[in-house]
């Protein structure tokens, strides 16, 4: 009987110590939820409901997870490149000895990532969508001319179409304001790489320029590298969107593998498709200028003191 009582007492004491240690560990863990508003090297800025600017430090041990499933019970491991401005996240971590908030896990929903990526791409309408809208407007005008009795109905349809256009313009303006926030950054260096028609591989002549940019970036405090891929308007819009994405991804991989740029210092590559044409796409020379990837080294003006 005494032996049983002793075993019971030891077990109870061990359980109490374990619960106390778990309580201490739990007390040291902090959770925040909010919107990513910027990236500076290995840190992200999160705007929460109570604080407009929480700086979160990323480490090699930080887990980035996408919440999936009807019950939101599954977690898919993701790259840190997914942490882009405009993404809604839940961050769990703790403060280190330097009072920095170090993230242990960062969770986000799949739909939120898709929305943020759409913002990154500039929310530019595809060529097919623009053409479809134009055809609808022309059909409405023809119907107004042929059938006066349908005037009221056609006017209503035109008003709805205009409302969609106005809403799209407002969304693009909001996206440009949220994405990148280049007004808050100094452009420290920039390189433009051109590609052949339908090509995504980096030509040899541009590789030294990229390596030189990478070396310069490493001398800049809290630098961030932005990579945006573009395509000419020749061919289908869907194919051109894919080409711009592949070009941006290839340049990003080169900077990481050959330039030895850490992933934490690179924003997710932007696939801009046919948007923001810089050359006349009706000429071969203009099309060549539009098949490009623009690489920029950025530094936050607050860090630079400007």
Secondary structure, 3 states (H helix, E strand, C coil): CHHHHHHHHHHHHHHHHHHHHHHHHHHHCEEEEEEEEEEECCEEEEEECCCCCEEEECCCCCEEEEEECCCCCEEEEECHHHCCCCCEEEEEEEECCCCCEEEEEEEEEHHHHHHHHHHHCCCCCCHHHHHHHHHHHHHHHHHHHHCHHHHHHHHHHHHHHHHHHHHHHHHHHHHHHHCCCHHHEEEEEEEEEECCCCCCCCCHHHHHHHHHHHHHHCCCCCEEEEEEECCCCCCCHHHHHHHHHHHHHHHHHHHHHCCCCCHHHECCCEECCCCCCCCCCCCHHHHHHHCEEEEEEEEEHHHHCC
